[in-house]
């Protein structure tokens, strides 16, 4: 069995165990299994590139730290989770900038982007509206986190519509998965505790990191047809 195939099999097993431990409320199983997922994503990335990107490796490290701080019971651990992922998302803006291309939107593209912008703004506001009252002293950090993720998804969507490459598509999917994961986490923690939110958060958090790796190993060649 090839190394990359073995890594994917291990990811399926550990990812499945992570979701299972969340669904069955088995914290000890999650404690031992979840920290193995990001190192496996690291290996998947490492064995698919000739020259690893140090900044991207740091992003994976931040995701790993976020998982660890969620699992351990230390003072201000949740603040460390926010700090880890906030730093991760801020760095991802650099990749948006790095992959930027001259704007090339059709009229149809602009209409779709306006509709997306209005819907996403409404959704982000609703999430803020039902969660901010329970944030307490971390409200400034929570709101900042939401604004950063709000802007990051807008940037990812605008870039994909402009370029339509495999790389921009996987980046968009990764950010969308982070949005779903973090929204469910926030709703579960600050609105209505729900096992369904926890399960969705567990699934989409894994998918987010997976698609980040796909983004880094995919082709940057634009797929968008140029008008003659």
Secondary structure, 3 states (H helix, E strand, C coil): CCHHHHHHHHHHHHHHHHHHHHHCCCHHHHHHHCHHHHHHHHHHHHCCCCCCCHHHHHHHHHHHHHHHHHHCCCCCHHHHHHHHHHHHHHHHHHHHHHCCCCCCCCHHHHHHHHHHHHHHHHHHHHHHHHHHHHCHHHHHHHHHHHHHHHHHHHHHHHHHHHHCEHHHHHHHHHHHHHHHHHHHHHHHHHCCCCHHHHHHHHHHHHHHHHHHHHHHHCCCCECCCCCC
